[in-house]
Amino acid sequence: IAPITETEMATQNDDAPEGHAIEKSHGKSKDMAISSKAARNAAAGARQKSKARKGANGVLLKKFESVMCDMFSTSISSNEACGEALHRLTPRYSELPPFVNDRERQELIRNAEVYWESRGLARGCCSRDEAMANGQPSTWPFDSRTSLPQCGCVRGGEKRKRPTKTKTGKDTGGVGDVHNDDRAQRKELQLANMIQCVLALLPDHVRHPDTAKIGNDGNTTFRIVDFAGGTGHLAVPLALLLPHCEVICVDLKKWSLDLLHRRVDGTSDDDGTGNDGRENSHKLPCQSGNVLKTSKVLPNLSTYHGSIQSYPHDFDIGVSLHACGEASDWTMRKCLRQEACWVVCSCCCGKLRREAGNPYVFQSTGANEKEIHYPQSKMFASLGGRNNECDAAAVADNVSNGQHLMKATMFDEIARAADYSELGDVRKPRNACRRAAKALVEWDRLLYAKECMACVDNSGETATRTNHHESNTVLTRMVPWEASPKNDILIGWFQDAYNPYRHCMINTSRQTLATTPKEDASCDVDFQVALHHLFGKNVGKDSGARRNGVISEPAGAENDQNDWTAQEAAEIESQIEQFLENSRTLSEGMVMKFPTGMGSRKRKLIHYTAESMGLRHWSEGKKELEKRVVVW
């Protein structure tokens, strides 16, 4: 290979053909002159890259990966993992609460059918399972055997009117149905998981309708509130399945609640176009006079038009499915102050960043100021981003004194990366660090809830609850994971009577019961891949982390990495080796130019492979579509 400098190579402006091009250098020319300013910029970029933090495999870390590395290292910019941080900050997943058995399902549906008939609701059409996505039937309770009334179904029947688009893009005339088969199937799975958790939380006297108290005769009513419930995809099935319970759907948008009433009652306050007679009423801010409205067809179903914070009534269980940004945290805080159980599946973690806005809140209220500061938990903030050696005593002092050492900018990077929506990667090592960032956001919420339950509220408020030893909160995941890329669920309760795991058998022969949820090791794989990416495969050994301080290699992912798969790495290496073989037979001064448009991830892989092979490599092009990697 001819002795030609990288600067000279970088200034070539030859257009690369499709595929990989091998081009001969003709030495310096007048067109290859580079300005001093460009040279200084190139040198500054090289220095910045040389100072950038690298992971265990030598790959440059992204900003949020560097933050994660700081969180779990013994000190800032250290590549040594801290055992105390691994022990306290590593998310621990529990198995999903068990499904109700067939006998309980039959009992539930038998009592619900009596209620449906009394309200004039016909059971749904059983033929809707014949047109399922990928030939998969709907899950309970949306299956043909249960046949919920049509108002509780996700899919729109043939007789249900489909929405039409107006010139402004507004759906009119619909009732909130999901008509896409793939999306509807995922929605049913999400709702089934949430319903499963709610049923598991119900105390025995409420879980069995024969002995439950119904509120119409003046007795105490068991109340479930669906916060940020939208058009009622979760609230309506709960009201149908639990006629002895009161279900309330809370939302900022009146238009969404009108769709709910149109689905259930056939009428609403609007004129069928999403408006209530006023121009652009669906965009008007939520009025201060919060309104509670009861369904005409289902007396145990009501809607509340207002914010989560303004909801004034008592309740027993609070739920929220994919409430955007702070809404999930407000749901948990509302439940904590009410000492109520909760089932929260969050969404849009990127909106937790300080500078990020929430269009949903802004369009509904006209305001968009952040009211919650992150991270929320003292333990998370004290261990994350510490600036001294990790010491258990120091950690305890930081927590007791409420010292927050994690900067908000650091959490912003974690929240930005946690806003992950690639459904096809949920069981693959690729982008495991981003899913690990999502788990960290959820773990911060869990730690904050535990601190509040222990009467150590960050705001200084003291809980009035007794029975502290009975309270608990767990992090679990939807089954199957493919139900949604945002599949993490937080469940919390204050009394043993609500423990969703209280009927799990530990020893079938002895018929002993479990009150402590069993850990789900299958959910640990993403975090293991992330730690291997940051610190190497031996991270955690003799450090006090789980599994005796050793984090095992994820099964089936021996050569796959967070940024690429083993197959992708082998393909790039094979192409470079072919180039090297050709350069031996051709004339000297050959360079290999990869095509443009490969994406930053593939370019990163090429740089990594060329570096590991001892070759010189650099990038060309300024705009994203013009960038490519040159290997020499």
ZATORKOL-156501 format. One line per 5 residues: number of its first residue (from 0); their letters; for each residue x negated, y, z of C-alpha. Coordinates in Angstrom, 1 decimal. Each point is the difference from the previous one (the first is absolute). Layout:
NUM) A) X Y Z; ...
END
This chain:
0) IAPIT) 0.0 0.0 0.0; -1.4 3.4 -1.0; -0.9 2.4 2.8; 2.8 2.4 -0.3; 1.4 2.1 2.9
5) ETEMA) 3.5 -0.2 1.4; 0.5 3.7 -0.6; -0.7 -0.5 -3.7; 2.4 -2.9 -0.1; 2.7 1.9 1.8
10) TQNDD) -0.1 2.9 -2.5; 0.8 -2.2 -3.0; 3.4 0.8 -1.5; 0.3 -2.9 -2.4; 3.5 -1.3 -0.2
15) APEGH) 0.3 -3.6 1.2; 1.9 -2.4 -2.2; 2.7 -2.3 1.5; -1.4 -2.7 2.2; -3.6 0.1 1.3
20) AIEKS) -2.5 1.8 -2.2; -3.8 -0.6 -0.2; -1.7 3.1 -1.4; -3.6 0.8 -0.8; -1.6 3.1 1.4
25) HGKSK) -2.0 2.2 -2.4; -1.8 1.9 2.8; 0.3 3.7 0.7; 1.6 2.5 -2.4; 1.2 3.5 0.2
30) DMAIS) 3.6 -1.1 0.6; -1.1 -1.8 3.1; -1.1 3.1 1.9; 1.8 0.5 3.3; 0.5 3.2 1.8
35) SKAAR) -1.6 0.6 3.4; 3.4 0.4 1.6; 1.1 -3.4 -1.2; -3.2 -1.5 1.2; 0.5 1.5 3.4
40) NAAAG) 3.6 -1.3 0.1; -1.2 -3.5 -1.0; -2.7 0.1 2.7; 2.5 1.1 2.6; 2.3 -2.8 -0.9
45) ARQKS) -2.7 -2.5 0.2; -1.0 1.3 3.5; 3.6 -0.2 1.1; 0.4 -3.5 -1.2; -3.3 -1.0 1.7
50) KARKG) 1.5 1.3 3.3; 3.4 -1.6 -0.5; 0.8 -2.9 2.3; -0.3 -3.5 -1.3; 1.9 -3.1 1.1
55) ANGVL) -1.5 -3.4 0.8; -0.2 -1.0 -3.7; -1.8 3.3 -1.0; 3.2 1.6 -1.6; 0.6 3.6 0.7
60) LKKFE) 2.9 0.4 2.5; 3.0 2.2 -0.7; 0.8 2.8 2.5; 2.6 -2.1 1.9; -2.3 -3.0 0.1
65) SVMCD) -2.7 2.2 1.6; 2.5 1.1 2.6; 0.9 -3.6 0.7; -3.7 -0.8 0.2; -0.5 2.8 2.6
70) MFSTS) 3.0 -1.3 2.0; -1.4 -3.5 0.4; -3.7 0.8 0.3; -2.0 0.6 3.1; -0.6 3.6 -1.0
75) ISSNE) 0.6 2.4 -2.8; -1.8 -1.1 -3.3; -1.0 -3.2 1.7; 0.3 -3.3 -1.9; 0.3 -2.1 3.2
80) ACGEA) 3.5 -1.0 1.0; 1.2 0.8 3.5; 1.5 -2.9 1.9; 2.2 2.2 2.1; 1.5 1.7 -3.0
85) LHRLT) 0.5 -3.3 -1.8; 1.8 -1.3 3.1; 2.3 3.0 0.6; 0.6 1.4 -3.5; 0.3 -3.2 -2.1
90) PRYSE) 3.7 -0.4 -0.9; 1.6 -3.2 1.4; 3.0 -1.3 -1.9; 2.7 -2.2 1.5; 2.2 -2.4 -1.7
95) LPPFV) 3.4 1.3 -1.2; 2.8 -0.8 2.5; 1.7 -3.3 -0.9; 3.1 0.0 -2.2; 3.3 -0.8 1.6
100) NDRER) 0.8 -3.7 -0.4; 2.7 -1.4 -2.2; 2.4 -0.4 2.9; -0.4 3.6 1.1; 0.4 1.1 -3.6
105) QELIR) 3.3 -1.9 -0.4; 1.2 1.5 3.3; -1.0 3.5 -1.1; 1.7 -0.3 -3.4; 3.1 -1.7 1.4
110) NAEVY) 0.6 2.9 2.4; -0.9 2.6 -2.7; 2.5 -1.5 -2.5; 2.9 0.6 2.4; -1.1 3.6 0.2
115) WESRG) -0.3 0.3 -3.8; 3.5 -1.4 -0.5; 1.5 2.3 2.6; -1.5 3.0 -1.9; 1.1 -1.3 -3.4
120) LARGC) -3.5 -0.7 -1.3; -0.3 -2.9 -2.4; -3.2 -2.2 0.0; -2.4 0.8 -2.8; -0.2 -1.8 -3.3
125) CSRDE) -2.0 -3.2 0.2; -1.1 0.1 -3.6; -2.4 2.9 0.5; -2.8 -2.5 0.8; 0.0 -1.3 -3.6
130) AMANG) -1.9 3.0 -1.3; -2.9 0.2 2.5; -3.4 1.3 -0.8; -2.4 -2.9 -0.7; 2.8 -2.5 0.7
135) QPSTW) -0.3 0.6 3.8; 3.3 0.1 2.0; 0.7 2.8 2.4; -1.1 -0.4 3.6; 2.4 -0.1 3.0
140) PFDSR) 2.2 1.9 0.6; 0.2 1.0 -3.6; 0.4 -3.5 -1.3; 3.0 -1.4 -1.8; 0.8 -2.3 3.0
145) TSLPQ) 0.4 3.0 2.3; 1.7 2.2 -2.6; 0.0 3.3 1.8; 2.7 2.4 -1.1; -1.2 2.0 -3.0
150) CGCVR) -0.6 3.2 2.0; -2.7 -1.8 1.9; -1.9 -1.4 -3.0; -3.1 1.6 -1.6; 1.0 -0.9 -3.5
155) GGEKR) 2.9 1.6 -1.8; 2.7 -2.3 -1.2; 1.4 0.1 -3.5; 3.0 2.0 1.2; -2.2 2.5 1.9
160) KRPTK) -0.6 3.2 -1.9; -3.6 0.7 -1.0; -1.4 3.5 0.4; -0.5 2.3 -3.0; -2.8 2.5 -0.4
165) TKTGK) 0.9 3.7 -0.3; -2.1 2.5 -1.8; -1.7 0.9 3.3; -0.9 -3.7 0.5; 2.5 -0.4 2.8
170) DTGGV) 1.7 -3.4 0.3; 3.8 0.5 0.1; 2.9 -2.4 0.5; -2.1 -2.8 1.6; 0.2 -1.4 3.4
175) GDVHN) -3.6 -0.8 0.8; -0.3 -3.4 -1.6; -3.3 -1.4 -1.3; 0.5 -1.3 -3.5; -3.5 -1.1 -0.9
180) DDRAQ) -0.4 -3.7 0.9; -3.6 0.0 1.2; 0.5 3.1 2.1; 3.3 -1.3 1.4; -1.6 -3.3 1.0
185) RKELQ) -2.8 1.8 1.8; 2.5 2.3 1.7; 2.0 -3.0 1.2; -3.2 -1.6 1.5; -0.8 3.3 1.8
190) LANMI) 3.5 0.2 1.4; 0.0 -3.6 1.0; -3.2 0.4 2.0; 1.4 3.1 1.8; 3.3 -1.8 0.8
195) QCVLA) -2.0 -3.0 1.3; -1.8 2.2 2.4; 3.1 1.8 1.2; 1.8 -3.3 0.6; -3.0 -1.3 1.9
200) LLPDH) 0.1 3.1 2.3; 3.7 -0.4 0.8; 0.5 -1.2 3.6; 1.8 -3.2 0.4; 3.3 1.5 1.1
205) VRHPD) 0.0 2.1 -3.3; -1.5 -2.6 -2.2; 2.9 -2.3 0.5; 3.2 1.9 -1.0; 2.3 -2.2 2.0
210) TAKIG) -1.3 1.5 3.2; -0.8 3.5 -1.3; 1.8 3.1 1.2; 1.8 2.0 -2.7; 0.2 3.7 0.6
215) NDGNT) 3.6 0.6 -1.2; 1.4 -1.0 3.4; -2.2 2.4 2.0; -2.9 -2.5 0.7; -3.6 0.9 -0.7
220) TFRIV) -0.9 -0.2 -3.7; -3.4 -1.2 -1.2; -1.2 2.6 -2.3; -2.6 -0.3 -2.9; -1.2 3.1 -1.8
225) DFAGG) -1.6 -0.1 -3.5; -2.2 3.1 -0.1; -0.7 1.4 -3.4; 2.5 -2.6 -1.3; 0.8 1.7 -3.3
230) TGHLA) 2.9 -1.7 -1.8; 0.4 -2.7 2.6; -1.7 -3.0 -1.5; -0.9 -1.1 3.5; 2.7 1.5 2.1
235) VPLAL) 3.0 -1.4 -2.0; -1.2 -3.7 0.1; -0.6 0.4 3.7; 3.5 1.4 0.6; 1.5 -2.9 -2.0
240) LLPHC) -2.0 -2.7 1.8; 0.4 1.5 3.5; 3.6 1.3 0.2; -0.3 0.1 3.8; -2.8 2.5 -0.3
245) EVICV) 0.1 3.7 -0.9; -2.4 0.9 -2.9; -0.8 3.6 -0.8; -2.0 1.1 -3.1; -1.9 3.2 0.5
250) DLKKW) -1.4 2.0 -2.9; -0.9 3.6 -0.9; 1.7 -0.2 -3.5; 3.7 0.3 0.0; 0.0 -1.2 -3.6
255) SLDLL) -1.5 -3.4 1.1; 2.6 -0.4 2.7; 2.8 0.9 -2.4; -1.2 -2.9 -2.2; 0.3 -2.3 3.0
260) HRRVD) 3.6 1.1 0.7; 0.8 -0.4 -3.7; -1.4 -3.6 0.0; 1.9 -1.0 3.2; 3.2 2.2 -0.1
265) GTSDD) 0.3 0.7 -3.7; 0.1 3.8 0.7; -2.3 2.7 1.4; -0.2 3.7 0.6; -1.5 0.6 -3.4
270) DGTGN) 1.6 0.0 -3.4; -1.7 -3.1 -1.3; -2.9 1.9 -1.4; -2.1 0.3 3.1; 1.4 3.4 0.8
275) DGREN) 2.7 1.2 2.4; 1.3 2.7 -2.3; -2.9 2.4 0.5; -2.6 0.5 -2.6; -3.2 -2.0 0.7
280) SHKLP) 1.4 -1.0 3.4; -2.3 -3.1 0.1; -2.9 2.4 0.2; 1.4 2.2 2.8; -1.8 -0.3 3.4
285) CQSGN) 1.5 -2.1 2.7; 2.4 2.2 2.1; -0.5 0.5 3.7; 3.5 -1.5 0.7; -1.0 -3.6 -0.1
290) VLKTS) 3.0 -2.2 -1.0; 1.0 -3.5 1.1; 2.4 -1.7 -2.4; 1.6 -3.4 0.5; 0.8 -2.3 -2.9
295) KVLPN) 3.7 -0.6 -0.8; -0.5 -3.6 -1.1; -2.6 -1.0 2.6; 0.8 1.7 3.4; -3.3 -1.3 1.5
300) LSTYH) -2.0 1.9 -2.7; -0.7 3.8 0.2; -2.3 2.5 -1.6; -1.9 2.9 1.6; -1.1 2.8 -2.2
305) GSIQS) -3.0 1.5 1.7; -3.6 -0.6 1.0; -1.4 -2.9 2.1; -0.9 2.5 2.7; 3.4 1.5 0.2
310) YPHDF) 2.0 -3.3 0.4; 1.5 0.5 3.5; 1.7 -3.3 0.9; -1.3 -3.1 1.9; -0.9 -3.2 -1.8
315) DIGVS) -1.5 -3.4 0.6; -2.0 -0.8 -3.2; -1.5 2.5 -2.5; -1.1 -1.2 -3.4; -1.5 1.7 -3.0
320) LHACG) -1.1 -1.5 -3.3; -2.5 2.0 -2.1; 0.6 3.3 1.7; -2.4 2.5 -1.5; -3.0 1.3 1.9
325) EASDW) 0.9 1.4 3.4; 3.5 -1.4 -0.1; -1.3 -3.4 1.1; -1.8 1.5 3.0; 3.0 2.1 1.0
330) TMRKC) 2.1 -3.2 -0.1; -2.5 -1.7 2.4; -0.1 3.1 2.3; 3.8 0.2 0.1; 0.1 -3.7 1.0
335) LRQEA) -2.8 0.5 2.6; 1.9 2.9 1.7; 3.3 -1.9 -0.2; -1.8 -3.2 1.3; 1.6 -1.8 -2.9
340) CWVVC) -1.4 -2.8 -2.2; -1.3 0.8 -3.4; -0.8 -1.6 -3.4; -2.0 2.4 -2.2; -1.4 -0.6 -3.4
345) SCCCG) -1.8 3.1 -1.1; -0.7 1.5 -3.4; -2.0 2.9 -1.6; -2.8 0.1 2.4; -1.7 2.6 -2.2
350) KLRRE) 2.5 2.5 1.2; -1.4 -0.2 3.5; -3.0 2.1 -1.2; 0.0 3.5 1.3; 0.1 1.7 -3.4
355) AGNPY) 2.5 -2.5 -1.5; 3.6 1.1 -0.4; 3.2 -2.1 0.1; 2.4 1.0 -2.8; 2.8 -2.1 1.5
360) VFQST) -0.1 2.1 3.2; -0.6 3.3 -1.8; 3.0 -0.5 -2.3; 2.2 -0.9 2.9; -1.1 2.5 2.6
365) GANEK) -1.9 2.7 -1.7; -2.9 -0.6 2.4; -3.1 -2.1 -0.4; -2.2 0.6 3.0; -1.8 -2.9 1.7
370) EIHYP) 1.3 -0.6 3.5; -2.1 -3.1 0.9; -3.8 0.0 0.3; -2.0 -3.0 -1.0; -1.5 -2.2 1.1
375) QSKMF) 2.7 -0.5 2.7; -1.5 -2.4 2.4; -2.8 1.0 2.5; -1.7 -3.3 -0.4; -0.1 0.2 -3.8
380) ASLGG) -1.3 3.6 0.1; -2.6 -0.6 2.7; -1.6 -3.0 -1.7; 0.4 1.2 -3.6; -2.7 2.4 -1.0
385) RNNEC) -2.0 0.1 3.3; -3.3 1.8 -0.1; -1.9 -2.0 2.5; -0.9 -3.6 0.7; 3.0 -2.2 0.5
390) DAAAV) 0.4 -0.8 3.7; 3.0 -1.6 1.7; -0.2 2.4 3.0; -0.3 3.0 -2.2; 3.1 -1.2 -2.0
395) ADNVS) 2.0 -0.3 3.2; -1.0 3.5 1.1; 0.9 1.4 -3.4; 3.5 -1.7 0.2; 0.6 1.1 3.6
400) NGQHL) -1.0 3.6 -0.7; 1.9 0.1 -3.3; -3.0 1.0 -2.0; 0.7 -0.3 -3.7; -3.3 -0.5 -1.9
405) MKATM) 1.5 -1.0 -3.4; 0.3 3.1 -2.2; 3.3 0.5 -1.9; -1.9 0.1 -3.3; -1.2 -3.5 0.7
410) FDEIA) 3.6 -1.3 0.6; 1.0 1.9 -3.2; -2.3 -2.2 -2.0; 1.4 -3.2 1.6; 3.6 1.2 -0.6
415) RAADY) -0.8 0.9 -3.7; -1.5 -3.5 -0.6; 2.9 -1.7 1.9; 2.5 1.3 -2.6; -0.4 -3.2 -2.0
420) SELGD) 2.6 -1.4 -2.4; -1.7 -2.7 -2.2; 2.3 -3.0 0.5; -2.1 -2.4 -2.0; -3.1 0.2 2.3
425) VRKPR) 1.7 -0.8 3.3; -1.6 -3.5 0.2; -3.3 0.9 -1.7; -3.2 1.5 1.4; 0.2 2.9 -2.4
430) NACRR) 0.8 3.3 1.8; 0.0 -1.8 3.4; -1.5 3.1 1.5; 3.0 2.0 -0.9; 2.3 -2.5 1.5
435) AAKAL) -2.2 -0.1 3.0; 0.4 3.8 0.2; 3.8 -0.5 0.0; -0.4 -2.5 2.9; -2.0 2.6 1.9
440) VEWDR) 2.8 2.6 -0.3; 2.5 -2.6 1.3; -2.4 -1.0 2.8; -0.2 3.6 1.1; 3.8 0.1 0.2
445) LLYAK) 0.0 -3.2 2.0; -2.7 1.3 2.5; 2.0 3.2 0.4; 3.1 -1.9 0.8; -1.8 -2.1 2.6
450) ECMAC) -1.4 3.1 1.6; 3.5 1.5 0.2; 1.3 -3.3 1.4; -2.7 0.2 2.7; 1.2 3.5 0.9
455) VDNSG) -3.1 1.6 -1.5; 1.8 2.2 -2.5; -2.3 2.3 -2.0; 2.5 2.8 0.6; -0.2 -0.3 3.7
460) ETATR) 3.6 -1.3 0.3; 0.6 -2.8 2.6; 2.3 -2.8 -0.9; 2.8 -0.9 2.4; -0.1 -3.7 -1.0
465) TNHHE) -0.7 -2.7 2.6; -0.8 -3.6 -0.9; -3.2 1.1 -1.8; -1.3 -3.6 -0.2; 2.9 -1.0 -2.3
470) SNTVL) -0.7 2.5 -2.7; -2.0 -0.8 -3.1; -0.6 1.0 -3.6; -1.4 -2.1 -2.9; -1.2 0.5 -3.5
475) TRMVP) 1.3 -2.6 -2.5; 0.5 -0.3 -3.7; 2.8 -0.8 -2.4; 0.4 -3.5 -1.4; -0.9 -0.3 -2.8
480) WEASP) -2.6 2.8 -0.2; 1.1 0.6 -3.6; 3.3 1.5 1.3; -1.8 3.3 0.0; -3.6 1.4 0.1
485) KNDIL) 1.2 2.0 3.1; 0.9 -3.2 1.9; -1.3 0.7 3.5; 2.7 0.0 2.7; -0.3 1.3 3.6
490) IGWFQ) 2.4 -1.5 2.6; 0.3 1.2 3.5; 2.2 -0.8 3.1; 0.2 1.0 3.6; 1.7 -3.1 1.7
495) DAYNP) -0.5 -3.7 -0.2; 3.7 -0.4 -1.0; -0.9 1.7 -3.3; -3.2 -1.9 -0.6; 0.3 -1.3 -3.6
500) YRHCM) -2.3 -2.9 0.7; 1.8 -1.2 3.1; 1.5 -3.1 -1.7; -3.2 -1.2 -1.7; -1.1 -3.5 1.1
505) INTSR) -3.6 -0.5 1.2; 0.4 -3.7 0.8; 2.9 -1.7 -1.7; -0.2 -3.0 2.3; 0.1 2.0 3.2
510) QTLAT) 2.4 2.6 -1.4; -2.1 2.9 1.3; 0.7 3.5 -1.3; -2.4 2.6 -1.2; 0.2 3.7 0.9
515) TPKED) -3.3 0.9 -1.5; -0.1 0.3 -3.8; -2.4 -2.3 -1.9; -2.7 1.7 -2.0; 0.2 -0.3 -3.8
520) ASCDV) -3.6 -0.7 -1.2; 1.0 0.2 -3.7; 0.5 3.8 0.3; -3.6 0.4 1.3; -1.6 -0.7 -3.4
525) DFQVA) 0.2 3.6 -1.4; -1.8 1.4 3.1; -2.6 -2.8 -0.1; -0.8 0.9 -3.7; -0.2 3.7 1.0
530) LHHLF) -2.4 -0.6 2.8; -2.1 -2.3 -2.2; -0.1 2.8 -2.6; -1.1 2.5 2.6; -2.3 -1.9 2.3
535) GKNVG) -0.8 -3.4 -1.6; 1.4 -3.5 0.6; -1.5 -0.5 3.4; 1.7 3.1 1.5; 1.5 -0.6 3.5
540) KDSGA) -2.4 -2.7 1.1; -0.6 0.2 3.8; 1.8 3.3 0.0; 3.2 -0.8 1.9; 2.2 0.0 -3.1
545) RRNGV) 2.8 -2.5 -0.5; -0.7 -3.6 -0.7; -2.9 0.0 2.4; -1.5 3.0 -1.8; -0.3 -1.7 -3.4
550) ISEPA) 2.0 1.1 -3.0; 0.3 -3.0 -2.3; -0.3 0.2 -3.8; 3.5 0.3 -1.6; 1.0 -3.3 -1.6
555) GAEND) -0.3 0.0 -3.8; -1.8 3.3 -0.2; -3.6 -1.0 0.5; -1.2 2.1 -2.9; 2.8 2.5 -0.4
560) QNDWT) -0.6 3.5 1.4; 2.1 3.0 0.9; -0.7 1.8 -3.2; 0.0 -2.8 -2.6; 0.4 -3.7 -0.4
565) AQEAA) -2.8 -2.6 -0.6; 1.3 -0.5 -3.5; -0.3 3.7 -0.8; -3.5 0.2 1.4; -1.0 -3.1 -2.0
570) EIESQ) 1.3 1.5 -3.2; -2.0 3.2 0.4; -3.2 -1.9 1.0; 0.4 -2.2 -3.1; 0.3 3.0 -2.3
575) IEQFL) -3.1 1.7 1.4; -1.9 -3.3 -0.2; 1.0 -0.2 -3.7; -1.3 3.5 -0.5; -3.3 -0.8 1.6
580) ENSRT) -0.3 -3.1 -2.2; 0.6 2.1 -3.1; -2.4 2.7 1.0; -2.9 -2.5 0.0; 0.6 -0.8 -3.7
585) LSEGM) 0.8 3.5 -1.2; -2.1 3.1 0.0; -0.9 1.8 3.1; 1.9 2.9 1.6; 3.4 -1.6 0.1
590) VMKFP) 2.8 1.1 2.3; 3.4 -1.6 0.7; 3.0 2.3 0.0; 3.2 -1.3 1.5; 3.2 1.3 -1.5
595) TGMGS) 1.9 2.9 1.4; 3.3 -0.4 1.8; -1.1 -2.9 2.3; 1.0 1.8 3.2; -2.0 0.9 3.0
600) RKRKL) 0.3 -3.5 1.6; -1.6 -1.7 -3.0; -2.6 2.7 -0.4; -0.9 -0.5 3.7; -0.4 -3.8 -0.7
605) IHYTA) -2.3 0.7 -2.9; -2.2 2.3 2.1; -0.1 -2.6 2.7; -0.9 -2.9 -2.3; -2.7 2.0 -1.8
610) ESMGL) -1.5 1.1 3.3; -0.1 -3.6 1.3; -1.7 -1.1 -3.2; -2.7 2.6 0.3; 1.1 2.0 -3.1
615) RHWSE) 0.3 3.8 -0.4; 3.5 1.3 -0.4; 1.9 3.3 -0.1; 3.3 1.5 -1.0; 0.9 2.2 -3.0
620) GKKEL) 3.0 2.3 -0.5; 1.7 2.5 2.3; 3.7 -0.7 -0.6; 1.5 -3.2 1.2; 0.8 -1.3 -3.5
625) EKRVV) -3.5 0.9 -1.2; -1.9 -1.7 2.8; -2.0 -3.1 -0.7; -3.0 -1.9 1.4; -3.3 -0.3 -1.7
630) VW) -2.4 -2.9 0.9; -3.7 0.1 -1.0
END
